[in-house]
């Protein structure tokens, strides 16, 4: 073991000579660095060594590298600068390779190495590293995503990035993070394409832009060799979207050759590519692969909201929520909130964006009302309906804010009245409504509602507490001749509850 340690330390001699000749480390510092390296080498060389010890060694070397780089910059050294940098980076790559040889089954060591290679811009090393890492960890969605993003963002190669994502989905067909990463990649590409066209002007040739991107990717010449990556997939791989089937696309995913008559900018925006046909196709395939995951479905909506001109795609997500999760209170809240926060996702002919606040509130309320009519267990839906109605005060804005808030109160009173009449209002909704008026300072109304709630839920302790709280607060803050009557009412209420529980 000692011989092996000495052999590794001898590999640093050339770097050490450079540091001594240029006085980048004094003798004391150099002795400390060599002592620390020797300690780390013995730690990682023993049989029971841990991955954390390798990573600590690498972190130490990185800290020394950054310190020396700073000193070189401050002294303005040019001679030997590139040698020091390349030799140190090569040594660090070697340390990572030794850790990977022993701990190849741990994905974190590969991810750390990839991040280091990105930090030092070792592009050729990265292409090999991604292929190796994915060979050992084909089920790791983060590694696949890193590989595809690197191909797209650094190599400017959307074709290879798509190939990596499709290979990833063959191996990870039921992994939601993999679908979301592919979906986001296509939206990023679409946004970049729009931005480039905007910079070049409306009369620019879109097909020339595509050709320039292809040439830039070829010049990089650092593409990941996807032939080395595993392709053993799930039986459902037929569900992966085929972007070649999207109109105006060839098999490599780029727009088809320019027609004889170039489309106008307005016509170009109506082509399937610019209407986000590929992301929408990915979404459709994703919900077929993972059909019953509401949180997964909502994440598509969250990603869409980060990009412009995605109204059609957002409308498809909302439609799928209504179809597949029509009785889920979280989905219902999203569908109702859509009328206020995402009105542009509705078809233009519905004119939701230009509707009045009252119309939006009525249509949003109807989402819950339909669900309540069809639900067997209404309580949870009614509770979320209550929370939505109370939150709708926040949608009121501008000069009409007061009248809009009055409209909310009127709507709530009407809905609550119908639910009370049919004995459909659960205790949780009563509590929310009473607490809202109590915080608002409407103690008389809060007391009245609490009194009504006790008739429907006489054994609910929280409603009793709210009733006593509101009526006592009224007595304390506004003492009058009615105080005695209020106290008598409290006594009567308590006596009736005790009687019912005997």
C-alpha positions in Angstrom: 0.0 0.0 0.0 2.9 2.4 0.9 4.4 1.8 -2.6 1.2 2.7 -4.3 0.8 5.8 -2.2 4.3 7.0 -3.1 3.6 6.3 -6.8 0.6 8.5 -6.7 2.4 11.2 -4.9 5.3 11.1 -7.4 2.7 12.0 -10.1 2.5 15.5 -8.5 6.2 16.3 -8.8 6.0 18.3 -12.0 3.2 20.5 -10.6 5.2 20.9 -7.3 8.3 22.1 -9.3 6.2 24.7 -11.1 4.9 26.0 -7.8 8.4 26.2 -6.3 10.0 27.9 -9.3 7.2 30.6 -9.3 7.1 31.0 -5.5 3.4 30.2 -5.5 3.7 28.3 -2.3 6.4 28.8 0.4 8.2 25.9 1.9 5.9 25.7 4.9 2.8 25.7 2.8 4.2 23.1 0.4 5.1 20.8 3.3 1.5 21.1 4.7 0.0 20.3 1.2 2.2 17.3 0.7 1.5 16.1 4.3 -2.3 16.4 3.7 -2.1 14.6 0.4 -0.1 11.7 1.9 -2.8 11.4 4.7 -5.6 11.3 2.1 -3.7 8.8 -0.1 -3.4 6.4 2.9 -7.0 6.8 3.8 -8.4 6.0 0.3 -5.8 3.2 -0.3 -7.0 1.1 2.7 -9.6 -1.6 2.2 -12.3 -0.1 4.3 -12.1 3.4 2.8 -15.3 5.3 2.3 -16.6 7.4 -0.6 -16.7 10.4 1.7 -12.9 10.1 2.1 -12.4 10.3 -1.7 -14.7 13.3 -2.0 -12.9 15.0 0.9 -9.6 14.4 -0.9 -11.0 15.9 -4.1 -12.5 18.8 -2.2 -9.1 19.5 -0.7 -7.4 19.4 -4.1 -10.1 21.7 -5.5 -9.5 24.2 -2.7 -5.7 24.2 -3.4 -6.4 24.5 -7.1 -8.6 27.6 -6.6 -6.1 29.2 -4.3 -3.2 28.8 -6.7 -5.3 30.0 -9.7 -6.0 33.2 -7.7 -2.3 33.7 -7.0 -1.4 33.1 -10.6 -4.0 35.7 -11.7 -2.8 38.2 -9.1 0.9 37.9 -10.2 0.0 37.9 -13.9 1.9 34.7 -14.6 1.5 33.6 -18.2 4.3 31.1 -18.6 3.2 27.7 -17.3 -0.4 28.8 -16.6 -2.0 26.4 -19.0 0.4 23.6 -17.9 -0.7 24.0 -14.3 -4.3 24.1 -15.1 -4.4 21.1 -17.4 -2.1 19.0 -15.2 -4.2 19.7 -12.1 -7.5 19.1 -13.9 -6.0 15.8 -15.3 -5.0 14.8 -11.7 -8.6 15.6 -10.4 -10.2 13.6 -13.2 -7.9 10.7 -12.1 -9.0 11.0 -8.5 -12.6 10.8 -9.6 -11.9 7.8 -11.8 -10.3 6.0 -8.9 -13.5 6.7 -6.8 -15.7 5.6 -9.7 -13.8 2.3 -10.1 -14.5 1.4 -6.5 -17.9 3.0 -6.0 -19.4 2.7 -9.5 -22.7 1.7 -8.1 -23.1 5.0 -6.3 -24.6 7.6 -8.6 -23.5 10.5 -6.5 -19.8 10.0 -7.4 -20.7 10.2 -11.1 -22.9 13.3 -10.6 -20.0 15.0 -8.6 -17.6 14.2 -11.4 -20.0 15.5 -14.1 -20.4 18.8 -12.2 -16.6 19.1 -11.9 -16.1 18.5 -15.6 -18.7 21.2 -16.3 -17.0 23.6 -13.9 -13.6 23.2 -15.7 -15.2 22.9 -19.1 -13.8 19.5 -20.0 -16.2 19.0 -22.8 -14.6 15.9 -24.4 -14.3 14.2 -21.0 -18.0 15.0 -20.3 -19.2 13.2 -23.4 -17.4 10.0 -22.4 -18.4 10.5 -18.7 -22.1 10.7 -19.4 -22.0 7.5 -21.5 -20.2 5.6 -18.7 -22.4 6.9 -15.9 -25.6 6.0 -17.8 -24.2 2.5 -18.6 -24.0 1.9 -14.8 -27.2 3.9 -13.8 -29.8 3.7 -16.6 -32.6 4.2 -14.1 -31.2 7.5 -12.8 -33.4 10.3 -14.2 -31.0 13.1 -13.0 -28.1 11.7 -15.1 -30.3 11.4 -18.2 -31.5 15.0 -17.7 -28.0 16.3 -17.3 -26.9 14.5 -20.4 -29.7 15.9 -22.6 -29.4 19.4 -21.2 -25.6 19.4 -21.8 -26.2 18.3 -25.4 -28.7 21.0 -26.0 -27.3 23.9 -24.0 -23.5 23.4 -24.6 -23.3 21.4 -27.8 -26.3 23.1 -29.4 -27.5 19.7 -30.5 -31.2 19.4 -30.1 -31.3 16.2 -32.3 -28.9 14.3 -30.0 -30.6 15.7 -26.9 -34.0 14.4 -28.1 -32.4 11.0 -28.9 -31.0 10.8 -25.3 -34.4 11.7 -23.9 -36.2 9.1 -25.9 -33.6 6.5 -25.0 -34.2 7.5 -21.3 -37.9 7.0 -21.6 -37.5 3.5 -23.0 -35.6 2.6 -19.8 -37.7 4.8 -17.4 -41.1 4.7 -19.0 -42.9 5.2 -15.6 -40.6 7.7 -14.1 -42.4 11.1 -13.9 -39.2 13.2 -13.6 -38.0 11.8 -16.9 -41.2 12.9 -18.7 -41.1 16.3 -17.1 -37.5 16.8 -18.1 -38.2 15.9 -21.8 -41.3 18.2 -21.7 -39.3 21.1 -20.4 -36.5 20.5 -22.9 -38.9 20.9 -25.8 -40.4 24.1 -24.4 -36.9 25.5 -23.9 -36.0 24.8 -27.5 -39.3 26.4 -28.7 -38.6 29.5 -26.6 -35.1 29.8 -27.9 -36.3 29.4 -31.5 -38.8 32.2 -31.0 -36.2 34.5 -29.4 -33.8 33.9 -32.2 -36.4 34.7 -34.8 -37.3 37.9 -32.9 -33.6 39.0 -32.9 -33.3 38.4 -36.6 -36.5 40.1 -37.5 -39.9 39.0 -38.7 -38.7 38.6 -42.3 -35.8 36.3 -41.4 -35.5 33.0 -43.0 -36.4 30.4 -40.4 -34.8 27.6 -42.4 -31.5 29.4 -42.5 -31.6 29.6 -38.7 -32.1 25.9 -38.5 -29.2 25.2 -40.8 -26.9 27.5 -38.7 -27.9 25.6 -35.6 -27.1 22.2 -37.3 -23.7 23.5 -38.4 -22.9 24.8 -34.8 -23.7 21.4 -33.4 -21.4 19.7 -36.0 -18.6 22.0 -35.2 -18.8 21.2 -31.5 -18.1 17.5 -32.3 -18.4 16.5 -28.6 -21.7 14.6 -28.9 -22.4 11.8 -26.4 -22.2 8.4 -28.1 -25.7 7.2 -27.4 -24.9 3.8 -28.9 -23.0 3.0 -25.6 -26.1 3.8 -23.5 -28.4 0.9 -22.6 -31.6 0.6 -24.5 -33.4 -2.3 -22.7 -36.8 -0.8 -22.1 -40.3 -1.4 -20.9 -42.9 -3.1 -22.9 -44.9 0.1 -23.1 -42.2 2.0 -25.0 -44.6 2.3 -27.9 -46.2 5.1 -25.9 -43.1 7.4 -26.4 -44.1 10.4 -28.6 -42.9 10.2 -32.1 -41.9 13.7 -33.1 -41.4 12.7 -36.7 -45.2 12.4 -36.9 -45.7 16.1 -36.0 -46.5 18.0 -39.2 -43.7 20.1 -40.7 -41.1 17.9 -39.1 -38.6 15.4 -40.5 -37.3 12.4 -38.6 -34.5 14.5 -36.9 -37.1 16.8 -35.4 -36.3 19.9 -37.4 -38.7 21.8 -39.6 -39.1 20.5 -43.1 -37.2 22.0 -46.1 -38.5 25.4 -47.1 -41.4 25.4 -49.4 -41.4 27.3 -52.7 -43.4 30.1 -51.1 -42.1 31.1 -47.6 -44.9 31.4 -45.0 -45.6 34.8 -43.6 -44.7 35.4 -39.9 -48.4 35.1 -39.0 -48.7 31.8 -40.9 -45.5 30.6 -39.3 -46.9 31.1 -35.8 -49.8 28.8 -36.7 -47.6 25.9 -37.7 -47.8 22.9 -35.3 -44.2 23.5 -34.2 -44.9 27.0 -33.0 -48.1 25.9 -31.4 -46.1 23.6 -29.1 -47.1 20.4 -30.9 -44.1 18.5 -29.5 -44.6 19.4 -25.8 -48.3 18.7 -26.2 -47.5 15.3 -27.7 -45.2 14.5 -24.8 -47.9 15.5 -22.3 -50.4 13.2 -24.0 -48.0 10.3 -23.9 -46.9 11.0 -20.3 -50.4 10.9 -18.9 -51.0 7.6 -20.7 -47.9 6.2 -19.1 -48.7 7.7 -15.6 -52.5 8.1 -15.6 -53.5 8.5 -12.0 -51.0 10.9 -10.5 -52.6 14.3 -9.9 -49.4 15.9 -8.6 -47.6 14.8 -11.8 -50.3 16.3 -13.9 -50.2 19.6 -12.1 -46.4 19.9 -12.6 -47.0 20.1 -16.4 -49.2 23.1 -15.7 -46.5 24.7 -13.5 -43.9 24.2 -16.3 -46.2 25.6 -18.9 -46.6 28.8 -16.8 -42.9 29.6 -17.1 -43.2 29.9 -20.9 -45.0 32.3 -23.1 -47.6 31.3 -25.8 -48.6 28.0 -24.2 -52.4 28.7 -24.0 -53.4 25.6 -26.0 -51.2 23.3 -24.0 -52.5 24.7 -20.7 -56.0 24.2 -21.9 -55.3 20.5 -22.6 -53.9 20.1 -19.1 -57.1 21.7 -17.6 -59.2 19.5 -19.8 -57.5 16.4 -18.6 -57.9 17.4 -15.0 -61.6 17.9 -15.4 -61.9 14.5 -17.2 -59.7 12.4 -15.0 -59.9 14.1 -11.6 -63.4 15.7 -11.7 -64.1 14.7 -8.1 -60.7 15.6 -6.6 -61.0 18.8 -4.5 -57.4 19.9 -5.4 -58.1 19.6 -9.1 -61.5 21.4 -8.7 -59.7 24.3 -6.9 -57.3 24.6 -9.9 -60.2 24.5 -12.4 -62.1 27.2 -10.5 -59.0 29.4 -10.0 -58.4 29.2 -13.7 -61.2 31.7 -14.4 -59.2 34.3 -12.5 -55.6 33.4 -12.9 -55.4 31.8 -16.3 -58.4 33.0 -18.3 -56.2 33.2 -21.5 -56.2 29.4 -21.6 -59.9 29.3 -22.5 -60.9 29.4 -26.1 -61.3 33.0 -27.3 -64.9 32.5 -28.3 -65.9 32.0 -24.6 -64.7 35.5 -23.9 -63.6 34.6 -20.3 -60.8 37.1 -20.2 -63.2 40.0 -20.8 -66.0 38.7 -18.5 -66.9 40.6 -15.4 -65.7 39.6 -11.9 -69.2 38.3 -11.1 -69.5 36.2 -14.2 -66.1 34.6 -13.5 -67.1 33.9 -9.9 -70.3 32.3 -11.0 -68.6 30.1 -13.6 -65.9 29.2 -11.1 -68.5 28.3 -8.5 -70.3 26.1 -11.0 -67.2 23.9 -11.2 -67.7 22.9 -7.5 -71.5 22.9 -7.7 -71.5 20.3 -10.4 -69.0 18.1 -8.5 -71.1 18.4 -5.3 -74.2 17.2 -7.1 -72.4 14.1 -8.4 -70.3 13.3 -5.3 -71.2 10.7 -2.8 -69.0 12.2 -0.1 -69.6 15.9 -0.3 -67.9 17.1 2.8 -64.4 17.4 1.5 -65.5 19.1 -1.7 -67.6 21.5 0.1 -64.8 22.4 2.5 -62.4 23.1 -0.5 -65.3 25.1 -2.1 -65.5 27.2 1.0 -61.7 27.8 1.0 -61.9 28.8 -2.7 -64.7 31.2 -2.1 -62.9 32.9 0.8 -59.7 33.1 -1.2 -61.6 34.7 -4.1 -61.5 38.0 -2.1 -57.9 38.2 -3.1 -58.9 38.3 -6.8 -60.7 41.5 -6.3 -58.7 44.5 -7.5 -58.8 48.0 -8.9 -61.5 50.6 -8.6 -64.2 47.9 -8.5 -62.6 46.0 -5.6 -65.3 46.8 -3.0 -68.2 45.9 -5.3 -66.3 42.7 -6.3 -65.9 41.7 -2.7 -69.5 42.4 -2.1 -70.3 40.1 -5.0 -68.2 37.4 -3.3 -70.1 37.7 -0.1 -73.4 37.6 -1.9 -72.4 34.5 -3.8 -71.2 32.8 -0.6 -74.5 33.6 1.1 -76.6 32.2 -1.7 -74.5 29.0 -1.9 -74.4 28.6 1.8 -78.1 29.1 2.0 -78.8 26.3 -0.5 -76.3 24.0 1.2 -77.8 24.7 4.7 -81.3 24.0 3.4 -80.2 20.6 2.1 -78.2 19.9 5.3 -75.1 19.5 3.0 -72.8 22.0 4.8 -70.1 20.1 6.8 -68.8 21.3 10.2 -65.4 22.2 8.7 -67.1 24.7 6.2 -69.2 26.3 9.0 -66.0 26.8 11.0 -64.2 28.5 8.1 -67.1 30.9 7.4 -67.6 31.8 11.1 -63.8 32.3 11.6 -63.7 34.6 8.5 -66.5 36.9 9.9 -64.9 36.8 13.3 -61.5 38.0 11.9 -63.4 40.6 9.8 -65.0 42.0 13.0 -68.6 41.1 12.0 -69.3 39.6 15.5 -73.1 39.7 15.2 -73.0 37.8 11.9 -70.4 35.4 13.2 -72.6 34.7 16.2 -75.7 34.2 14.0 -73.8 31.7 11.8 -72.4 29.9 14.9 -76.0 29.6 16.2 -77.1 28.1 12.9 -74.1 25.8 12.8 -74.9 24.4 16.2 -78.4 23.4 15.0 -76.8 21.2 12.3 -73.8 20.0 14.4 -74.8 20.3 18.0 -72.0 18.0 19.3 -69.1 19.7 17.4 -66.9 21.2 20.1 -65.1 23.7 17.7 -68.4 25.2 16.6 -69.5 25.5 20.3 -66.2 27.2 21.1 -66.6 29.7 18.2 -70.2 30.4 19.3 -69.1 31.1 22.9 -66.1 33.1 21.7 -68.2 35.4 19.4 -71.0 36.0 21.9 -68.6 36.7 24.8 -66.5 39.1 22.7 -69.7 41.0 21.9 -70.6 41.2 25.6 -67.1 42.5 26.6 -66.7 45.0 23.8 -70.3 46.3 23.7 -71.9 45.9 27.1 -75.6 46.8 27.0 -79.0 45.7 28.2 -78.7 42.7 25.8 -75.8 41.3 27.8 -78.1 39.5 30.2 -80.0 37.9 27.3 -76.7 36.9 25.7 -75.5 35.2 28.9 -78.9 33.4 29.3 -78.5 32.2 25.7 -75.0 30.8 26.5 -76.5 29.0 29.5 -79.4 27.6 27.5 -77.0 26.4 24.8 -74.7 24.7 27.2 -77.7 23.0 29.0 -79.1 21.7 25.8 -75.7 20.2 24.8 -75.3 18.6 28.2 -78.8 17.2 27.9 -78.1 15.6 24.5 -74.9 13.9 25.8 -76.5 12.3 28.9 
